[in-house]
Amino acid sequence: MAVPARKTSKSRKNKRRAQHKIKGPAVYWNPELGEYTIGHHVSSKGFYKGKKVN
């Protein structure tokens, strides 16, 4: 079984864990609808990519 030759330092360990943060959804202002929307989702008024859906 493989065993590390050196102890992993606190700073190296924390640098690696810094990439595990949770990101929120990409919300942007849509001036055509006058509301905030999430990318790649249908808006509350039923528009997707500027076209009415269903």
Z-matrix of the N, CA and C atoms (Angstrom, degrees):
N
C 1 1.449
C 2 1.525 1 109.19
N 3 1.333 2 116.22 1 138.20
C 4 1.454 3 120.98 2 -177.34
C 5 1.525 4 110.72 3 -74.60
N 6 1.326 5 114.45 4 136.93
C 7 1.462 6 120.76 5 179.01
C 8 1.525 7 107.38 6 -126.08
N 9 1.342 8 118.16 7 133.71
C 10 1.464 9 119.02 8 179.28
C 11 1.525 10 111.96 9 -62.92
N 12 1.341 11 116.89 10 139.47
C 13 1.450 12 121.43 11 -179.29
C 14 1.531 13 111.47 12 -75.61
N 15 1.333 14 116.63 13 -27.44
C 16 1.452 15 120.96 14 -178.45
C 17 1.528 16 109.64 15 -131.96
N 18 1.322 17 114.84 16 154.55
C 19 1.457 18 120.13 17 175.56
C 20 1.525 19 109.03 18 -72.26
N 21 1.325 20 117.36 19 137.84
C 22 1.464 21 121.43 20 175.56
C 23 1.522 22 108.62 21 -76.24
N 24 1.339 23 115.89 22 123.38
C 25 1.464 24 120.28 23 -176.42
C 26 1.527 25 110.56 24 -70.50
N 27 1.333 26 115.44 25 161.84
C 28 1.464 27 120.79 26 179.58
C 29 1.524 28 111.04 27 -62.11
N 30 1.345 29 116.41 28 -41.23
C 31 1.462 30 119.25 29 -177.67
C 32 1.524 31 111.08 30 -67.30
N 33 1.316 32 118.45 31 -40.49
C 34 1.465 33 121.19 32 179.51
C 35 1.529 34 110.49 33 -66.57
N 36 1.316 35 115.81 34 -40.25
C 37 1.456 36 121.04 35 178.83
C 38 1.530 37 110.63 36 -64.05
N 39 1.345 38 116.76 37 -43.46
C 40 1.453 39 120.80 38 -179.20
C 41 1.527 40 112.39 39 -70.91
N 42 1.344 41 118.18 40 -31.83
C 43 1.463 42 120.97 41 175.67
C 44 1.522 43 110.19 42 -63.37
N 45 1.295 44 116.88 43 -40.49
C 46 1.461 45 121.17 44 178.98
C 47 1.522 46 110.72 45 -66.87
N 48 1.314 47 117.29 46 -41.94
C 49 1.464 48 121.66 47 -177.92
C 50 1.530 49 112.38 48 -74.23
N 51 1.319 50 118.29 49 -16.51
C 52 1.461 51 121.18 50 -179.82
C 53 1.525 52 111.37 51 -64.92
N 54 1.325 53 117.77 52 -21.21
C 55 1.466 54 121.93 53 -179.44
C 56 1.527 55 112.21 54 -81.23
N 57 1.319 56 118.67 55 -7.23
C 58 1.464 57 122.70 56 -174.73
C 59 1.517 58 113.36 57 -92.55
N 60 1.322 59 117.50 58 13.14
C 61 1.464 60 120.08 59 -176.80
C 62 1.534 61 110.85 60 -69.54
N 63 1.315 62 115.95 61 154.58
C 64 1.461 63 122.02 62 -179.96
C 65 1.525 64 108.79 63 -91.21
N 66 1.310 65 116.30 64 131.99
C 67 1.459 66 121.53 65 179.65
C 68 1.521 67 109.18 66 -105.31
N 69 1.315 68 115.80 67 143.48
C 70 1.454 69 120.87 68 177.08
C 71 1.519 70 111.31 69 -80.30
N 72 1.330 71 117.35 70 170.28
C 73 1.462 72 119.81 71 179.11
C 74 1.524 73 111.32 72 -68.44
N 75 1.314 74 115.85 73 150.69
C 76 1.464 75 121.50 74 179.35
C 77 1.521 76 108.51 75 -80.64
N 78 1.329 77 116.72 76 96.02
C 79 1.459 78 122.82 77 -178.90
C 80 1.520 79 108.70 78 -98.66
N 81 1.338 80 117.00 79 133.32
C 82 1.457 81 119.66 80 178.40
C 83 1.526 82 110.02 81 -136.65
N 84 1.328 83 116.59 82 158.89
C 85 1.458 84 122.81 83 -178.80
C 86 1.521 85 109.37 84 -82.93
N 87 1.341 86 117.42 85 127.23
C 88 1.452 87 122.90 86 177.39
C 89 1.526 88 107.87 87 -104.87
N 90 1.342 89 118.73 88 106.43
C 91 1.469 90 120.65 89 -176.54
C 92 1.527 91 113.27 90 -69.17
N 93 1.342 92 117.81 91 -25.78
C 94 1.470 93 120.09 92 -179.71
C 95 1.527 94 111.16 93 -66.31
N 96 1.337 95 116.12 94 -39.79
C 97 1.470 96 120.81 95 -178.50
C 98 1.521 97 111.62 96 -94.95
N 99 1.330 98 116.91 97 -18.70
C 100 1.463 99 120.62 98 -178.61
C 101 1.513 100 112.99 99 72.57
N 102 1.347 101 116.82 100 35.18
C 103 1.464 102 120.86 101 179.95
C 104 1.521 103 109.82 102 -152.38
N 105 1.315 104 115.30 103 166.72
C 106 1.457 105 121.06 104 175.65
C 107 1.536 106 109.08 105 -83.53
N 108 1.327 107 116.67 106 139.86
C 109 1.455 108 120.84 107 178.66
C 110 1.519 109 109.84 108 -134.10
N 111 1.317 110 115.63 109 160.16
C 112 1.460 111 123.18 110 176.00
C 113 1.525 112 107.23 111 -99.76
N 114 1.316 113 117.42 112 136.45
C 115 1.449 114 121.43 113 -179.51
C 116 1.523 115 112.28 114 -60.85
N 117 1.344 116 116.60 115 143.65
C 118 1.459 117 124.41 116 178.61
C 119 1.526 118 112.61 117 63.21
N 120 1.325 119 117.78 118 29.21
C 121 1.462 120 122.47 119 176.94
C 122 1.527 121 109.17 120 -133.03
N 123 1.315 122 116.07 121 152.37
C 124 1.460 123 121.36 122 175.51
C 125 1.521 124 108.00 123 -74.98
N 126 1.338 125 116.89 124 135.84
C 127 1.461 126 120.52 125 -179.41
C 128 1.522 127 109.96 126 -73.01
N 129 1.332 128 115.74 127 171.79
C 130 1.464 129 120.55 128 -179.27
C 131 1.524 130 111.64 129 -67.44
N 132 1.341 131 117.27 130 -20.91
C 133 1.470 132 121.34 131 178.98
C 134 1.531 133 112.21 132 -93.32
N 135 1.339 134 117.80 133 2.97
C 136 1.462 135 121.75 134 175.25
C 137 1.511 136 115.43 135 88.31
N 138 1.336 137 118.51 136 24.43
C 139 1.457 138 121.38 137 179.20
C 140 1.527 139 110.50 138 -106.75
N 141 1.340 140 115.60 139 142.74
C 142 1.463 141 122.39 140 174.30
C 143 1.522 142 107.58 141 -140.26
N 144 1.328 143 117.26 142 123.71
C 145 1.466 144 123.83 143 -176.53
C 146 1.529 145 111.80 144 54.08
N 147 1.347 146 117.48 145 37.87
C 148 1.444 147 122.10 146 176.11
C 149 1.517 148 114.95 147 80.96
N 150 1.347 149 118.42 148 2.68
C 151 1.461 150 121.55 149 -179.14
C 152 1.527 151 109.84 150 -117.80
N 153 1.321 152 115.58 151 146.81
C 154 1.459 153 121.52 152 177.61
C 155 1.534 154 109.21 153 -73.44
N 156 1.344 155 116.25 154 130.66
C 157 1.461 156 121.06 155 -179.76
C 158 1.524 157 107.60 156 -116.33
N 159 1.321 158 116.82 157 130.96
C 160 1.480 159 123.46 158 -179.75
C 161 1.496 160 111.59 159 48.28
